[in-house]
């Protein structure tokens, strides 16, 4: 009789057990990265250029100061979306009186449309500087391209395009190493800022904060968290799937902090470049991003000019869908439409129609007698003023058990979030105080 024996079972160690792979950095980066990069739109570039041209290196510290405030308020926006499965407008509608939702969304849409118009104008002017030709034709072309991509691109492909467009921010870092940069002076002003708080400087500080911390960014990031969740089959709102919270909050924090760092780093380099070139040569009155690019040409050379102008177009292509999309999301949740870039056009006709109309109105503004510089000023005023009640409402909402359940804000994030809100309130007061100055 022969006996057979089974081969010995191989011993396994913890190292042999296949562990779930951690997501790669590019997979983690998404809503926060795109939101942060879209903050440096052509209108923002104009504000940063004005700060550098008018005050040299003196205001670069604002970008360092605002970074943790941006991170906190954007992380709170993302948490609200991920925990509740709804965007900000949907949460406002559910937890607050209707007049609050209608007022905030109306102001958001007005400011966004004006901003879209200003950005399209800047992009058209930048392409005219590079290629010549009619800038208004370029305005129309950019508007059509933006709507086409946002409406007809598959969501995953579209998000990938937006991620690649964030690389346009590095144009401004590159320019800084092309021009003559007195790094010692620039760094000294970052560490030991020179603050006078006179009327003109306070106005520009307020403008920098208002440009950096804008309401449309809050709405976009919250909604994109909902979109990302719906794109992943196993993901659910954290209110119903608390076991996913640790990993999701970690992803949100990494995504947001890196995205806001890219945003503020690019803004800082725009200030440094214009300070080292325009301010150093006595050019202190810059009103638009295209003016900043054109002024660079005789001082820094054609290469720096071309890179700066190309960056305006790249950041504009990134910002337009965020501005139009955040308006459509807010309107859609307020009126109960089907919303979402992952939906096919026939499934969300009103949502995509709102994107197209917001962009079209921005195009039309460039054909109207309205002064785009004054329109941009009013957009900044509205954004700065409406940001304060939105942030205060977000802080209340994110600490409200009825909305967030067990995922109310922890003390650290709550403190920084309220500091950001108070800073923006002070900025709004400063804006009103210097209005006639």
C-alpha positions in Angstrom: 0.0 0.0 0.0 1.4 3.2 -1.0 0.7 6.4 0.8 0.6 9.8 -0.7 1.4 12.9 1.2 0.4 16.4 0.4 3.2 18.9 -0.2 3.9 21.0 2.8 1.9 24.2 3.0 4.3 27.1 2.5 4.6 29.4 5.4 3.5 32.9 4.9 4.6 36.0 6.7 2.9 39.3 6.9 5.1 40.6 4.2 3.8 37.9 1.8 0.2 38.9 2.3 -0.9 41.3 -0.4 -1.7 44.6 1.1 -4.2 47.0 -0.5 -2.2 49.4 -2.6 -2.2 53.0 -1.5 -3.5 55.3 -4.2 -0.8 57.1 -6.2 -0.3 60.8 -5.8 -1.9 61.6 -9.2 -4.9 59.5 -8.2 -5.2 61.4 -4.9 -4.9 64.8 -6.6 -8.2 65.9 -8.0 -10.8 68.5 -6.8 -8.3 70.3 -4.6 -5.6 70.5 -7.2 -8.0 71.8 -9.9 -9.7 74.2 -7.5 -6.4 75.7 -6.4 -5.0 76.1 -9.9 -8.2 77.7 -11.1 -7.8 80.4 -8.5 -4.9 81.8 -10.5 -7.2 82.8 -13.4 -6.4 85.7 -15.7 -8.3 88.1 -13.4 -6.2 86.9 -10.4 -3.0 87.2 -12.5 -4.0 90.9 -13.0 -4.3 91.4 -9.3 -1.0 89.7 -8.5 0.7 91.7 -11.2 -0.7 94.9 -9.9 0.6 94.1 -6.4 4.1 93.4 -7.7 4.2 96.4 -10.0 2.9 98.8 -7.5 4.6 97.7 -4.3 7.5 95.5 -5.4 8.3 92.7 -3.1 6.4 94.2 -0.2 3.2 92.1 -0.5 4.5 88.6 -1.2 3.9 87.7 2.4 0.2 87.8 1.8 0.5 84.6 -0.2 2.2 82.8 2.7 -0.3 84.2 5.2 -3.3 83.2 3.2 -2.2 79.6 2.4 -3.3 77.9 5.7 -6.6 79.9 5.6 -7.3 78.7 2.0 -6.4 75.2 3.0 -8.8 75.2 6.0 -11.8 76.7 4.2 -11.4 74.5 1.1 -11.0 71.4 3.2 -14.2 72.3 5.0 -15.9 72.7 1.7 -14.7 69.3 0.6 -15.7 67.7 3.8 -19.3 69.0 3.6 -19.6 67.6 0.1 -18.1 64.2 1.0 -20.0 63.7 4.2 -23.4 64.8 3.0 -23.3 63.8 -0.6 -24.5 67.2 -1.6 -22.9 70.5 -2.6 -23.0 73.7 -0.7 -26.2 75.0 -2.4 -28.0 71.7 -1.6 -27.0 72.0 2.0 -28.0 75.6 2.2 -31.4 74.7 0.8 -31.9 71.9 3.3 -30.8 73.6 6.5 -31.4 77.3 6.0 -34.3 79.6 5.0 -34.9 79.9 1.3 -34.0 83.6 1.1 -30.5 82.9 2.3 -29.9 80.3 -0.5 -31.4 82.5 -3.2 -29.4 85.6 -2.1 -26.1 83.8 -1.9 -26.5 81.8 -5.2 -27.7 85.0 -7.0 -24.6 87.0 -5.9 -22.4 84.0 -6.8 -23.8 83.7 -10.3 -23.5 87.5 -11.0 -19.9 87.6 -9.8 -19.0 84.5 -11.8 -20.5 85.8 -15.1 -18.5 89.0 -14.7 -15.4 87.0 -13.9 -15.9 84.8 -16.9 -16.2 87.9 -19.1 -13.0 89.4 -17.7 -11.1 86.1 -18.1 -12.2 85.6 -21.7 -11.2 89.2 -22.5 -7.8 88.6 -21.0 -7.3 85.4 -22.8 -8.3 87.0 -26.1 -5.9 89.9 -25.5 -3.1 87.5 -24.6 -3.5 85.4 -27.8 -3.6 88.6 -29.8 -0.3 89.6 -28.3 1.2 86.3 -29.3 -0.4 85.8 -32.8 -2.0 89.1 -33.8 -5.5 89.0 -35.2 -8.9 90.0 -33.7 -9.1 89.5 -30.0 -12.9 89.4 -30.0 -12.8 86.4 -32.4 -10.5 84.7 -29.9 -12.9 85.5 -27.1 -15.7 83.7 -28.9 -13.5 80.8 -29.8 -12.3 80.3 -26.2 -15.9 80.5 -25.0 -17.1 77.8 -27.5 -14.2 75.6 -26.7 -14.7 75.7 -23.0 -18.5 74.9 -23.3 -17.8 72.1 -25.8 -15.3 70.4 -23.5 -17.4 70.8 -20.4 -20.6 69.5 -22.0 -19.5 66.8 -24.4 -16.3 65.4 -22.9 -16.5 62.2 -20.8 -16.1 63.2 -17.2 -12.9 61.2 -16.5 -11.3 62.5 -19.7 -12.3 66.1 -18.8 -10.9 65.9 -15.3 -7.6 64.6 -16.8 -7.5 67.6 -19.2 -8.0 70.0 -16.3 -5.3 68.3 -14.3 -2.8 68.7 -17.2 -3.8 72.3 -17.5 -2.6 72.9 -13.9 0.9 72.7 -15.3 0.4 76.1 -16.9 1.0 77.5 -13.4 4.7 76.6 -13.7 5.0 79.2 -16.5 5.3 81.8 -13.8 7.9 79.9 -11.9 9.9 79.5 -15.0 9.8 83.2 -15.8 11.2 84.0 -12.4 14.4 82.2 -13.3 14.7 83.9 -16.7 14.6 87.5 -15.4 17.1 89.0 -13.1 15.7 88.3 -9.6 17.2 89.8 -6.5 16.5 86.8 -4.4 17.9 88.1 -1.2 15.6 91.1 -1.2 12.6 89.0 -2.2 13.1 86.5 0.5 13.8 89.2 3.1 10.4 90.7 2.4 8.7 87.4 2.8 10.2 86.8 6.2 10.1 90.4 7.5 7.2 92.0 5.6 7.0 95.8 5.2 3.4 96.8 6.1 2.3 100.4 6.0 -1.5 99.8 5.9 -2.1 103.1 4.1 -5.0 103.4 1.8 -3.5 102.1 -1.4 -1.6 99.2 0.2 -4.6 98.1 2.2 -6.8 98.2 -0.9 -4.3 95.8 -2.7 -4.1 93.5 0.3 -7.9 93.3 0.4 -7.9 92.6 -3.4 -5.3 89.8 -2.9 -7.3 88.1 -0.2 -10.5 88.5 -2.1 -8.9 87.0 -5.2 -7.3 84.1 -3.3 -10.4 83.1 -1.2 -13.3 83.3 -3.6 -16.8 81.8 -3.1 -16.9 80.0 -6.5 -14.0 77.8 -5.2 -16.0 76.7 -2.2 -19.0 75.6 -4.3 -16.8 73.9 -7.0 -14.7 71.8 -4.6 -17.7 70.6 -2.6 -19.6 69.5 -5.8 -16.5 67.8 -7.2 -16.2 65.7 -4.1 -19.8 64.6 -4.8 -18.9 63.9 -8.5 -15.8 61.9 -7.5 -17.8 59.9 -5.0 -20.4 59.0 -7.6 -17.8 58.0 -10.1 -16.4 55.3 -7.7 -18.8 52.4 -7.3 -18.0 51.6 -3.6 -18.0 55.2 -2.4 -21.0 56.5 -0.5 -21.6 59.7 1.5 -19.6 59.4 4.8 -22.8 59.9 6.8 -23.9 56.5 5.6 -20.4 54.9 5.3 -18.3 56.1 8.3 -15.8 53.3 7.7 -14.5 55.2 4.7 -13.9 58.4 6.6 -10.2 58.0 7.6 -9.0 57.3 4.1 -11.2 60.0 2.5 -10.3 62.7 4.9 -6.7 61.9 4.4 -7.1 62.1 0.6 -9.0 65.4 0.9 -6.3 66.9 3.1 -3.4 65.9 0.8 -5.3 67.0 -2.3 -6.4 70.3 -0.9 -3.1 71.3 0.7 -1.1 70.5 -2.4 -3.6 72.3 -4.7 -3.6 75.4 -2.6 0.2 75.3 -2.3 0.4 75.3 -6.2 -2.0 78.1 -6.3 -0.3 80.4 -3.9 3.2 79.5 -5.1 2.3 80.5 -8.6 0.7 83.7 -7.3 3.8 84.5 -5.3 6.0 84.1 -8.3 3.8 86.4 -10.4 4.3 89.0 -7.7 8.0 88.4 -7.6 8.4 88.6 -11.4 6.4 91.8 -11.8 8.3 93.3 -8.8 11.7 92.5 -10.2 10.8 93.7 -13.7 8.0 96.2 -13.9 8.3 97.8 -10.4 12.1 98.0 -10.8 11.7 99.9 -14.0 9.1 102.3 -12.7 6.1 100.7 -14.3 3.5 100.7 -11.5 0.1 101.0 -13.1 -1.0 97.6 -14.4 -4.7 96.9 -14.8 -4.9 93.7 -16.7 -2.9 90.5 -17.1 -2.4 91.2 -20.8 -0.8 94.6 -19.9 1.5 92.8 -17.5 2.6 90.4 -20.3 3.1 93.2 -22.8 5.1 95.3 -20.3 7.4 92.4 -19.7 8.5 92.2 -23.4 10.9 95.2 -23.5 12.2 94.5 -20.0 12.6 90.7 -19.7 12.7 89.8 -23.4 10.4 88.0 -25.8 10.8 84.5 -24.2 9.6 85.7 -20.8 6.8 87.7 -22.4 5.6 84.6 -24.4 5.7 82.3 -21.4 3.8 84.8 -19.3 1.1 85.3 -22.0 0.8 81.6 -22.7 0.3 81.0 -19.0 -2.7 83.5 -19.1 -4.4 81.3 -21.7 -3.7 78.1 -19.9 -5.0 79.3 -16.6 -8.0 80.8 -18.3 -8.9 77.5 -19.9 -8.7 76.0 -16.5 -10.8 78.7 -14.7 -13.6 79.1 -17.2 -15.2 75.7 -16.6 -14.8 76.1 -12.8 -16.6 79.5 -12.9 -19.4 78.3 -15.2 -19.6 74.9 -13.5 -19.9 76.3 -10.0 -22.7 78.6 -11.1 -24.6 75.7 -12.7 -24.1 73.4 -9.7 -25.5 76.1 -7.3 -28.4 76.9 -9.6 -29.1 73.2 -10.1 -29.2 72.3 -6.5 -31.3 75.4 -5.6 -33.9 74.5 -8.3 -33.7 70.7 -7.9 -32.2 70.0 -11.4 -30.2 66.9 -12.3 -26.6 68.1 -11.9 -23.2 66.7 -12.6 -20.5 66.7 -15.3 -20.6 62.9 -15.3 -24.1 63.0 -16.7 -24.8 63.0 -20.4 -26.2 66.3 -21.8 -29.7 64.8 -22.3 -29.8 63.7 -18.7 -29.0 67.2 -17.3 -30.2 69.7 -19.9 -30.9 72.6 -17.5 -27.5 72.1 -15.8 -25.5 72.1 -19.0 -27.7 74.9 -20.3 -26.7 77.0 -17.3 -23.0 76.4 -18.1 -23.5 77.5 -21.7 -25.6 80.6 -20.8 -23.1 81.7 -18.1 -20.2 81.4 -20.6 -22.3 83.1 -23.4 -23.0 86.0 -21.1 -19.3 86.3 -20.4 -18.6 86.5 -24.1 -21.4 89.1 -24.6 -19.8 91.3 -21.9 -16.8 91.7 -24.2 -19.0 93.1 -27.0 -20.7 95.6 -24.6 -19.7 99.1 -23.7 -19.1 97.9 -20.1 -15.5 98.7 -19.1 -14.0 95.2 -18.3 -11.7 96.7 -15.7 -14.6 98.3 -13.8 -16.6 95.1 -14.3 -13.7 93.1 -12.7 -13.6 95.6 -9.8 -17.3 95.0 -9.1 -16.8 91.3 -9.4 -14.1 91.5 -6.7 -16.3 93.6 -4.6 -19.2 91.1 -4.8 -16.9 88.2 -4.2 -15.3 89.8 -1.2 -18.6 90.7 0.4 -20.4 87.4 -0.3 -17.5 85.3 0.8 -18.0 86.4 4.4 -21.6 85.1 4.9 -20.9 82.0 2.9 -17.9 81.2 5.1 -19.8 81.9 8.3 -22.6 79.7 7.1 -20.1 76.9 6.1 -18.5 77.1 9.6 -21.9 76.8 11.2 -23.0 74.0 8.9 -19.8 72.0 9.3 -20.3 72.1 13.1 -24.0 71.2 12.9 -24.8 67.6 13.9 -28.0 67.6 11.7 -25.8 68.0 8.6 -22.5 66.4 9.5 -23.5 63.8 12.1 -20.4 62.5 13.9 -18.1 64.2 11.4 -18.4 67.7 12.8 -15.2 69.7 12.6 -12.4 69.0 15.0 -11.1 71.9 17.1 -8.0 72.7 15.0 -9.8 73.0 11.7 -12.6 74.9 13.3 -10.2 77.5 14.8 -8.4 78.1 11.5 -11.7 78.2 9.6 -13.1 80.9 11.9 -9.8 82.8 11.6 -10.1 82.7 7.8 -13.7 83.9 8.1 -12.7 86.8 10.4 -9.8 87.8 8.1 -12.2 87.9 5.2 -14.7 90.0 7.2 -11.9 92.4 8.1 -10.9 92.5 4.4 -14.5 93.3 3.5 -14.6 96.1 6.0 -11.3 97.4 4.7 -12.6 97.3 1.1 -15.6 99.4 2.1 -13.4 101.8 4.1 -11.0 102.4 1.2 -13.7 102.4 -1.5 -13.5 106.1 -2.1 -9.8 106.3 -1.4 
